[in-house]
């Protein structure tokens, strides 16, 4: 449930209805959207409490990453814990039923096209643009986390930034939202990838994101998002 403002839906916006049913994967857990979804987004917009997201299970603010179930992006509330148990159960059942497939890397040279196809699977994820360097953390689309009508990266910017700081990959004195950043999601209804980005990120860097994450150019849309605004953006808006 982390980084809810990073997704497509905003207060007052209706969720699109699928034109055709989405084929569920064996380890997916169906999530029924609450009937009062728009009301929940209004509660979020009206909330004065500092938060990193809003839980659509219990209709309350997610104050920080500490309010999530460890190792997940799910709010640590009663409903969130119940959902997490269902997800874990589905994953375990899927693993038990899944057949072991041969290691593609051990196949002979005539299977080379298969390796290239697997390596080029589109991805969803998050990214930053720090000191003219692109930082990407992504997940293959087949392992994306379902959210409403989309598939997204399980990790949010706050959690991943702390991990990068602990590894010494980024400065300790800089917070995750002080750097231009963005997110890539997959819209299951429209069958397209959405690249949400800070407007301070150059177009050539967005092209690099699209290339690194193997996104199909004919099914990728780049858009701004008010949630992704670095201090430079906020300062320019007040001038």
N, C-alpha and C positions, 0 to 999 in steps of 0.2 A: 504493500500500500504506500510505499515511500515515493516522494516526489510526484504527488498526484497532479500538481499544477503543470507538470511536464508533459501531460498527455493531451489528447486532442480536445477534450470536452471542457467547456467553461460554463459558469453560471448562466442559466437562461437558454442554453443551447440544447436542442433535442438530440437524442442519440439516433443515428441513422438506422433504419431497419434493413436487415440483410435482404438482398434481392433473391438469394438462394441459400439454402442451409449450408453451413460450413461443416465439412467432413471432420469429425473429431478424431484425434489420435488416441491410441489405446491407453496412454497414460495421462490424458487430459481429465480434469475434474470440471464438469459444467458449473458455471457460475450464473445464477439468476439475478439480473439487475433489479434493484429495488424500484418499486413503483414511484417512490418519492425522490428519485434521483436528482431532479432539478432543485427540489427543496433542499437537499443536502448540499448541493453546490452553492446555494444562496446562503446557507448557514456558514459555509466555509468562507465565502466572500465577506460576510458580516462579522466574522470572528476577529477579536482583537488579540487573541492569544498567539504568541509566536509559535510557528509550526513549520514542518517540512512537508506536510501533506495532510490529507483528510481521509479518515477511514469511512468507507462506504458500507461497512458492516455494522458499526455501532454509532455512526453519525457523530463523530467527535474528532478533535484535532490530534494529529500525531506530532507531539512536541519536538522530538528529536529521534535520531537513529536508535537511541537507547530504549525507545518505546516499541521497537520491533522485536519479533521473535528472532533470537540469535540465528544468524546464517540465512535469514529469509528477508523478504520485503513485505511481510505481513504484520499488521498491527497486533500487538500482544494484548488483545482483548478476548473476552470469552468466545465471541463469534470467530475471531481470527484464529484462536487456538483450535477450534473445531474444524475450520477450513484447512488449517495446516495438517491436521491429522488425516483428513480425507485425501489431501494431495500426497502425503507420504504413503498412505495405503495404496493409492493408485499407482504410484511409482514402483513400489515393491511388487505389486501384482504384474505390472508390465514387464519388469525385469525377469520375473519368474517365467513368463510366457515367451519372452523374446529368445529366438534361436541365436546361437553363436555363429557369426559370419566370419569367413576367412579374412585374414589381414590383407588388405589390398596392396600394401607395400611389398608383400612377398610374392605377388603374382609376376608372371613373365612380362616381357616388354610389350606384347600385343594388348595388354590391359592398360597401357599408358593413358589412352583417352578417358578411361574410367576414373583414374586418379585425378586428372585435370578437372573433370566434372565435379567430383566431390570437393576438391579444394576451392572451387569457384562458387560454393554455395553462398547466397546472400546472407548478410548478417544484420543484426540489430544491436544497438549499443549507445554508448555515451562518449563524448570527446571534449577536449579542451584545446585552446591555442595559447601556449605559454612560451614567451620569449622566442617567437617565430618558429616554434616546434609544435607539431600536432601530437597530442596524446589521445590514444583511442583504447577503449575497453569494450569488447564486443562479444556476442554470442551467436553461433550459427542460428539461422532462422528456425530450423527444426527443433531447437532447444529454447526458443523464445518463451517468455512467460505470458500467458493469456491475461489480457486486461480489457474488459468490455469487448469491443469488436476488433481489437488489435493484438499484436504480439510485440512484446517489448523486452528489453534487457533486464534481467532480474535485479541488477545492482543500480542504485541511485548515485548521483554525484557526491553527496556527503560521505556515504560509506566508502566508496572507492577512493576518494581523495585522502581519507584517513589512512587507508591501506598503502597508498603511494607514499605518503609522508613517512609512515613507519618503515618503508623499504628504502627511504632516502632518495626517491625518484623525483620528488618535488619539494620546494621549500616549506619548512615548518611554520614560518611566519606569515604565510599567505593562506587565506581561506578559500574553500572550493568555489565560492560564488564571486570571488574577486578577479577571476580569470574568464575571458570569453569562452563560452561553452555551448554545447548543444546535445541533441539526442536524435537517434534514428529509430523509428518504429515501423511496423508493417500494418497497413490497414487491410484487414481480411475482407471487408465488404467491397471496397473499391479496388482491391488487388493492386496496391501500390505501396511504395515505401515513402515515408515522410521524413524529411531532414529538417528538424527545427533547430535554429541556430541564432546566436547573438549576432547582431548586425555589424559588430566590429571585426568579425572573422572574414577575411578576404575571400572572394569568389574562388580563386585558385586553390585555397585551402579546402573549401567545400568540395571541389573536384577531387582533391586528394582523398577526402573522407569517402566519397562515392567509390573511388577506385579501390581503396584499402578494404572496404566492406563489400566489394563485389556487387554493388547495386546496379540493377538494369536501368540504363539511362532513360529508356522509353517509359518506365513505370516508377520514376522517382520524382518527387515534388519537394522543392526547397522552399521553406517558409520561415518567417520570423515568428517569435513568440514573446509576449510581454514578460514571461517568467524568466527568460534568458536575457538578462540585462546586466552587464558588468558595471562597475562604478563609473567608468568613462561614459557609458550610455546614459546612466542616470544623471550624471552631471550635465551632459549636453541637453537633456530634456528640461532642466531647470533654468538654463540660460535664456 
